[in-house]
Amino acid sequence: MIPYPRARRLAAGLVLLAGTAQAAPTAPAAPEAPAGKEVPAGEGAPEVLANHRAVYDLSLASGGGTRAVESARGRIVIDFRGDACRGYTMQTRQVTELTSAETGARLSDMRSTTFEGGQGREFRFKTTTLTDNKPAAPVDGTATATADALTVKLKGPGKPLSVEGPVLFPSLHMRRLVEAARAGKTTLSAKVYDGSDDGRKVYDTFAVIGHAATGPAPAAGDARDKPLRTGPIAAVPHWPVTLSYFTAGAGERTPIYTLSFDLYENGVSGALKLDYGEFAIRGDMTALDLEADKAAEKGGEKGRGGEAKGCAP
C-alpha cells in the first residue's frame, strides 16, 4: 500500500518542504475525466489488500531548477492492517531531510493514523508533524462519503467541508486501481480524499496503467526493492502506474505532483518515485513483512473479492 498522497503516500512529509521548489511540475497535464465515469464509493466487489509492514528508504532521484534540492534522505514505515469486514487501518511514520544551498537542511517528521471502513464510506484520520523539531497543528477529523457527496468534519474551529461526489478514500482508490489493472484498463480518473495537508483538500487524480508483469521485478543496477524479488511476492502480478494529483477543478491542468510506482495485485507498492517537477524523490523498499489475508474473526472464509462471509450488511 503506497503511503497516502495520497500527499501522504510518499509526499506527506515532503509537502511541508516543497516550498523550495516553486516552479510548476513538468509532468504532462491529464485530460478531464469523462462525466459519470467515476465509481461510487462501496459499489462493486472490492479487491483483496494484503496486511503488511513495509519500509522505504528515501533519496534524491533528480534535482535542478532555480531553487535546487541538492540532497534528500529519509525513511517511510507503513503498517497496513484490515479487511472488508473490519475496515482498514494504516499507520505511517515518515522522516525526511531535504537540503538546498538556499535554505540549508530542513527536517520533517510526520506520524499519521487512518481508519477506513471496508465499504469506503467512512474515514478517520489524525496526523502530527514536526518541522525542524517545531510542531505544526495536528490534523484530526472524520469524513463520510456517499455516491453524491463527501462531508469532512475537523476538530477545532471551522465549518464542515462538503464536496460533490463521488469521492474515494485511499484504500478504496487502491482497490479501484487494482480492479482497473486486472480488467486491462489503461487509465482511471477519480476524486480522492486522504485527509492530508490541512484536511480540507480533495484531489482530482488521473492514473495511467501499464502492461502487467509477472515474476520478479527487474533488478536495477543498485538492486532496489530487493524484498519484492524474493519469496511469494515475487510471483504476484504487478503493473507500472503513473498517478497524477491535481487541484480540484475543470479542464486540463498541470499536476501538483506525480507519483509513479509498481502496483502489485495485493496492494503492495514498489519502485516509488514522487516528482514535483523541480526535484524528485524515490523510495526503495528495504524491508517487507507480508501476512496472508485472514478471514474476519467471525466471518468464515473470504472470497477473491475481499468480502468476508458473515459480514454485517
Residue pairs with C-beta under 8 A, 6 or more apart in sequence:
1 49
1 52
1 54
1 78
1 80
1 90
1 171
1 174
1 267
1 268
1 269
2 9
2 10
2 174
2 259
2 261
2 269
2 272
3 9
3 10
3 11
3 12
3 56
3 76
3 78
3 92
3 94
4 12
4 90
4 92
4 114
4 170
4 194
4 196
5 11
5 12
5 194
5 196
5 203
5 243
5 245
5 257
5 259
5 274
6 170
6 173
6 192
6 194
6 196
6 203
6 205
6 243
6 245
6 259
7 14
7 15
7 196
7 197
7 245
7 257
8 92
8 112
8 127
8 170
8 194
8 195
8 196
9 259
9 272
9 274
10 56
10 58
10 76
10 259
10 272
10 274
10 281
10 283
11 196
11 257
11 259
11 274
12 92
12 94
12 110
12 112
12 127
12 196
13 74
13 94
13 95
13 96
13 108
13 109
13 110
13 129
14 96
14 98
14 108
14 274
14 276
14 281
15 196
15 197
16 108
16 129
16 131
16 136
17 96
17 98
17 106
17 108
17 131
18 257
18 276
20 67
20 69
20 98
20 100
20 102
20 103
20 106
20 278
20 279
21 65
21 67
21 69
21 276
21 277
21 278
21 279
22 66
22 67
22 278
23 65
23 66
23 277
23 278
24 254
24 277
25 254
25 255
25 256
25 257
25 258
25 275
25 276
25 277
25 278
26 275
26 277
27 244
27 254
27 255
27 257
27 258
27 275
27 277
29 252
29 253
29 254
29 255
30 189
30 206
30 244
30 246
30 252
30 253
30 255
31 206
31 252
32 250
32 251
32 252
33 189
33 190
33 204
33 206
34 189
37 189
38 166
38 168
38 189
38 190
38 191
39 166
39 168
39 176
39 190
40 146
40 147
40 165
40 166
41 119
41 120
41 121
41 145
41 146
41 147
41 165
41 166
41 167
41 168
41 169
41 172
42 119
42 120
42 121
42 172
43 147
44 179
45 303
45 305
45 306
45 307
46 84
46 118
46 119
46 120
46 172
46 175
46 305
46 306
46 307
47 175
47 178
47 179
47 182
47 265
47 267
47 305
47 306
48 266
48 267
48 293
48 302
48 304
48 305
48 306
49 80
49 82
49 88
49 171
49 174
49 175
49 266
49 267
49 306
50 80
50 266
50 267
50 268
50 290
50 291
50 292
50 293
51 80
51 81
51 82
51 290
51 291
51 293
51 294
52 78
52 80
52 268
52 288
52 289
52 290
52 291
53 77
53 78
53 79
53 80
53 287
53 288
53 289
54 77
54 78
54 80
54 268
54 269
54 285
54 287
54 288
54 289
55 75
55 76
55 77
55 78
55 285
55 286
55 287
55 288
56 75
56 76
56 78
56 272
56 283
56 284
56 285
56 286
57 73
57 74
57 75
57 283
57 284
57 286
58 72
58 73
58 74
58 75
58 76
58 96
58 281
58 282
58 283
59 72
59 73
59 281
59 282
59 284
60 69
60 70
60 71
60 72
60 279
60 280
60 281
60 282
61 273
61 275
61 279
61 280
61 281
61 282
62 279
62 280
63 69
63 70
63 278
63 279
64 278
64 279
65 277
65 278
65 279
66 278
67 100
67 102
67 103
67 278
68 100
68 101
68 278
68 279
69 98
69 99
69 100
69 278
69 279
70 99
70 100
70 101
71 98
71 99
72 96
72 97
72 98
72 99
72 279
72 281
73 96
73 97
74 94
74 95
74 96
74 97
75 94
75 95
76 92
76 93
76 94
76 283
77 92
77 93
77 94
78 90
78 91
78 92
79 90
79 91
79 92
80 88
80 89
80 90
80 267
81 88
81 89
81 90
82 88
82 89
82 116
82 118
82 171
83 118
83 293
83 294
83 295
83 296
83 302
83 306
83 308
84 118
84 119
84 302
84 306
84 307
84 308
84 311
85 118
85 296
85 299
85 307
85 308
85 310
85 311
86 118
86 296
86 297
87 115
87 116
87 117
87 118
87 122
88 115
88 116
88 118
88 171
89 113
89 114
89 115
90 112
90 113
90 114
90 116
90 170
90 171
91 111
91 112
91 113
92 110
92 111
92 112
92 113
93 109
93 110
93 111
94 108
94 109
94 110
94 111
94 112
95 107
95 108
95 109
95 110
96 107
96 108
96 281
97 105
97 106
97 107
97 108
98 105
98 106
99 105
99 106
106 131
106 132
107 130
107 131
107 132
107 133
108 129
108 130
108 131
109 129
109 130
109 131
110 127
110 128
110 129
110 130
111 127
111 128
111 129
112 125
112 126
112 127
112 128
113 125
113 126
114 123
114 124
114 125
114 126
114 170
114 194
114 195
115 122
115 123
115 124
115 125
116 122
116 123
116 124
116 169
116 170
116 171
116 172
117 123
118 311
120 145
120 168
120 169
120 171
120 172
120 175
121 144
121 145
121 146
122 142
122 143
122 144
122 145
123 142
123 143
123 144
123 145
123 169
123 193
123 195
124 141
124 142
124 143
125 139
125 140
125 141
125 142
125 143
125 194
125 195
125 199
126 138
126 139
126 140
126 141
127 138
127 139
127 140
127 195
127 196
128 135
128 136
128 138
129 135
129 136
129 138
130 136
137 156
139 154
139 195
139 196
139 197
139 198
139 199
140 154
140 155
140 156
140 199
141 152
141 153
141 154
141 155
141 195
141 199
142 152
142 153
143 150
143 151
143 152
143 153
143 169
143 193
143 195
144 150
144 151
145 151
145 165
145 166
145 167
145 168
145 169
145 193
146 165
146 166
147 165
147 166
148 164
148 165
148 166
149 162
149 163
149 164
149 165
150 161
150 162
150 163
150 164
150 165
150 167
150 191
150 193
150 202
151 160
151 161
151 162
152 160
152 161
152 162
152 163
152 193
152 195
152 199
152 200
153 160
154 160
154 161
154 199
154 200
161 200
163 191
163 193
163 202
163 248
165 191
166 190
166 191
167 191
167 192
167 193
167 202
168 176
168 190
168 191
168 192
168 193
169 192
169 193
169 194
170 192
170 194
173 190
173 192
173 205
174 267
175 267
175 306
176 188
176 190
177 188
177 207
177 209
177 241
177 243
177 263
178 263
178 265
178 267
180 187
180 188
180 207
180 209
181 209
181 212
181 239
181 241
181 263
181 265
182 265
185 209
186 208
186 209
186 210
187 206
187 207
187 208
187 209
188 206
188 207
188 209
189 204
189 205
189 206
189 207
190 205
190 207
191 202
191 203
191 204
191 205
191 248
192 202
192 203
192 205
192 245
193 201
193 202
193 203
194 203
201 248
202 248
203 245
203 246
203 247
203 248
203 256
204 245
204 246
204 247
204 248
204 249
204 253
205 243
205 244
205 245
205 246
206 243
206 244
206 246
206 255
207 241
207 242
207 243
207 244
208 241
208 242
208 243
209 239
209 240
209 241
209 263
210 239
210 240
210 241
211 239
211 240
212 237
212 238
212 239
213 237
213 238
213 239
213 240
214 235
214 237
214 238
215 234
215 235
216 228
216 229
216 230
216 234
217 225
217 228
217 229
217 234
217 238
217 262
217 270
217 271
219 229
224 271
224 282
224 284
224 285
225 262
225 270
225 271
225 284
225 285
226 285
226 286
227 233
227 285
227 286
227 287
227 288
228 234
228 262
228 264
228 268
228 270
228 285
228 288
231 290
232 290
233 264
233 266
233 268
233 288
233 290
236 264
236 265
236 266
236 268
237 264
237 265
238 262
238 263
238 264
238 265
238 270
239 262
239 263
240 260
240 261
240 262
240 263
240 271
241 260
241 261
241 262
241 263
242 258
242 259
242 260
243 258
243 259
243 260
243 261
244 255
244 257
244 258
244 259
245 255
245 256
245 257
245 258
245 259
246 253
246 254
246 255
246 256
247 253
247 256
257 274
257 275
257 276
257 277
258 274
258 275
259 272
259 273
259 274
259 275
260 271
260 272
260 273
260 275
261 269
261 270
261 271
261 272
261 273
262 269
262 270
262 271
263 269
264 270
266 290
266 293
268 288
268 290
270 285
272 282
272 283
272 284
272 285
273 280
273 281
273 282
273 283
274 280
274 281
274 282
274 283
293 302
293 306
294 302
295 301
295 302
295 308
296 302
296 308
296 310
296 311
298 310
299 308
299 309
299 310
299 311
300 308
300 309
300 310
301 308
301 309
302 308
302 309
303 309
